[in-house]
Amino acid sequence: MSTLHPTTTETEPDTTPHNRGPFRVGDRVQLTDPKGRMHTVTLEPGREFHTHRGALAHDEIIGLPDGSVVRSAGGTEYLALRPLLSDYVLSMPRGAQVIYPKDAGQIVTMGDIFPGARVLEAGAGSGALASWLLRAVGPSGDLISYELRDDFAAIARKNVEAFFGGPHPAWTLRNGDVLSCTDTGFDRIILDLLAPWDAVDLISRALVPGGVFIGYVATTTQLSDLVEALREKGGFTEPRAWESMVRDWHAEGLAVRPDHRMIAHTAFLVSARKLAPGVLAPPRRRKPSKGAEAYAIRKAANRAPVDLPGDGAAGVDGVATQGDVPGEPR
């Protein structure tokens, strides 16, 4: 077995970032074969990467500069690169579904996540978004992530620490319901929840004036309920809702065309900014909408009293209680 480049003996100072410089023991390396298939290995002395095209010793990779080409015992050449975070989150162990890089990029950019920011996140899922947020806030920032499920929290912690090479100084992972959070003073709040509208009071209380909220929801009904909840609460800018789709292009000489496959709908994003205390945004001028009328009718119907069969007696708020039902003891 041999490499196409001699092993470098150059060393860099201990302050060199984790993802820069020659490959070291413990680094993850992404090996890409001539057909574009990717394999990720963690470098260990004396270990080998085995395929049907022959073995490749880890020792042949350790010490090479990032972006080298190595050759297996069977003569197959592999391009060796450190995996990007976008590569890592799509291949790491999962509990919950991960937020795709295209959506994470939108959250970090449109949420204006900046170095030193104080951010609240829920739920942590498999740790994909937490990794992006930690990259953005840096060691001087503060990310508090909530995850309701113990097993998901354990996977998220393992994935984040594996990527950063240990515990991140800016990260606090709490196993519990984000609605129990009593912290305030957050610059940004990012919620990936089944019913994020239940957290509108939390968002209003915990965000600083000018702070950004972003909700990540999968369906149009969730999108509608979240937007209307923010409007009803007041104290926020007009919510914005959008989605992103990514389509690669095939480019070979004059044969330039869109790929037949694309990453289309994954989720909707909803964003709004917190206003100063007591401030209400000027009402947005809208044409009369049958959709808005239908939503109001549905909401009123959901709040209507419920009459049970019998004498029509009902308890508080129109909901029958045990003692109000004929034949039931008080």
Secondary structure in CASP SS format (residue, H / E / C, confidence):
PFRMAT SS
TARGET T0000
AUTHOR 0000-0000-0000
METHOD secondary structure of the structure
MODEL  1
M C 1.00
S C 1.00
T E 1.00
L C 1.00
H C 1.00
P C 1.00
T C 1.00
T C 1.00
T C 1.00
E C 1.00
T C 1.00
E C 1.00
P C 1.00
D C 1.00
T C 1.00
T C 1.00
P C 1.00
H C 1.00
N C 1.00
R C 1.00
G C 1.00
P C 1.00
F C 1.00
R C 1.00
V C 1.00
G C 1.00
D C 1.00
R E 1.00
V E 1.00
Q E 1.00
L E 1.00
T E 1.00
D C 1.00
P C 1.00
K C 1.00
G C 1.00
R C 1.00
M E 1.00
H E 1.00
T E 1.00
V E 1.00
T E 1.00
L C 1.00
E C 1.00
P C 1.00
G C 1.00
R C 1.00
E E 1.00
F E 1.00
H E 1.00
T E 1.00
H C 1.00
R C 1.00
G E 1.00
A E 1.00
L E 1.00
A E 1.00
H H 1.00
D H 1.00
E H 1.00
I C 1.00
I C 1.00
G C 1.00
L C 1.00
P C 1.00
D C 1.00
G C 1.00
S E 1.00
V E 1.00
V E 1.00
R E 1.00
S C 1.00
A C 1.00
G C 1.00
G C 1.00
T C 1.00
E E 1.00
Y E 1.00
L E 1.00
A E 1.00
L E 1.00
R C 1.00
P C 1.00
L C 1.00
L H 1.00
S H 1.00
D H 1.00
Y H 1.00
V H 1.00
L H 1.00
S H 1.00
M C 1.00
P C 1.00
R C 1.00
G C 1.00
A C 1.00
Q C 1.00
V C 1.00
I C 1.00
Y C 1.00
P H 1.00
K H 1.00
D H 1.00
A H 1.00
G H 1.00
Q H 1.00
I H 1.00
V H 1.00
T H 1.00
M H 1.00
G C 1.00
D C 1.00
I C 1.00
F C 1.00
P C 1.00
G C 1.00
A C 1.00
R E 1.00
V E 1.00
L E 1.00
E E 1.00
A E 1.00
G C 1.00
A C 1.00
G C 1.00
S C 1.00
G C 1.00
A H 1.00
L H 1.00
A H 1.00
S H 1.00
W H 1.00
L H 1.00
L H 1.00
R H 1.00
A H 1.00
V H 1.00
G C 1.00
P C 1.00
S C 1.00
G C 1.00
D E 1.00
L E 1.00
I E 1.00
S E 1.00
Y E 1.00
E E 1.00
L C 1.00
R C 1.00
D H 1.00
D H 1.00
F H 1.00
A H 1.00
A H 1.00
I H 1.00
A H 1.00
R H 1.00
K H 1.00
N H 1.00
V H 1.00
E H 1.00
A H 1.00
F H 1.00
F H 1.00
G C 1.00
G C 1.00
P C 1.00
H C 1.00
P C 1.00
A C 1.00
W E 1.00
T E 1.00
L E 1.00
R E 1.00
N E 1.00
G C 1.00
D C 1.00
V H 1.00
L H 1.00
S H 1.00
C C 1.00
T C 1.00
D C 1.00
T C 1.00
G C 1.00
F E 1.00
D E 1.00
R E 1.00
I E 1.00
I E 1.00
L E 1.00
D C 1.00
L C 1.00
L C 1.00
A C 1.00
P H 1.00
W H 1.00
D H 1.00
A H 1.00
V H 1.00
D H 1.00
L H 1.00
I H 1.00
S H 1.00
R H 1.00
A H 1.00
L E 1.00
V E 1.00
P E 1.00
G E 1.00
G E 1.00
V E 1.00
F E 1.00
I E 1.00
G E 1.00
Y E 1.00
V E 1.00
A C 1.00
T C 1.00
T H 1.00
T H 1.00
Q H 1.00
L H 1.00
S H 1.00
D H 1.00
L H 1.00
V H 1.00
E H 1.00
A H 1.00
L H 1.00
R H 1.00
E H 1.00
K H 1.00
G C 1.00
G C 1.00
F E 1.00
T C 1.00
E C 1.00
P C 1.00
R E 1.00
A E 1.00
W E 1.00
E C 1.00
S C 1.00
M C 1.00
V E 1.00
R C 1.00
D C 1.00
W E 1.00
H E 1.00
A E 1.00
E E 1.00
G C 1.00
L C 1.00
A E 1.00
V E 1.00
R E 1.00
P E 1.00
D C 1.00
H C 1.00
R C 1.00
M C 1.00
I E 1.00
A C 1.00
H C 1.00
T C 1.00
A C 1.00
F E 1.00
L E 1.00
V E 1.00
S E 1.00
A E 1.00
R E 1.00
K E 1.00
L C 1.00
A C 1.00
P C 1.00
G C 1.00
V C 1.00
L C 1.00
A C 1.00
P C 1.00
P C 1.00
R C 1.00
R C 1.00
R C 1.00
K C 1.00
P C 1.00
S C 1.00
K H 1.00
G H 1.00
A H 1.00
E H 1.00
A H 1.00
Y H 1.00
A H 1.00
I H 1.00
R H 1.00
K H 1.00
A H 1.00
A H 1.00
N H 1.00
R H 1.00
A C 1.00
P C 1.00
V C 1.00
D C 1.00
L C 1.00
P C 1.00
G C 1.00
D C 1.00
G C 1.00
A C 1.00
A C 1.00
G C 1.00
V H 1.00
D H 1.00
G H 1.00
V C 1.00
A C 1.00
T C 1.00
Q H 1.00
G H 1.00
D H 1.00
V C 1.00
P C 1.00
G C 1.00
E C 1.00
P C 1.00
R C 1.00
END
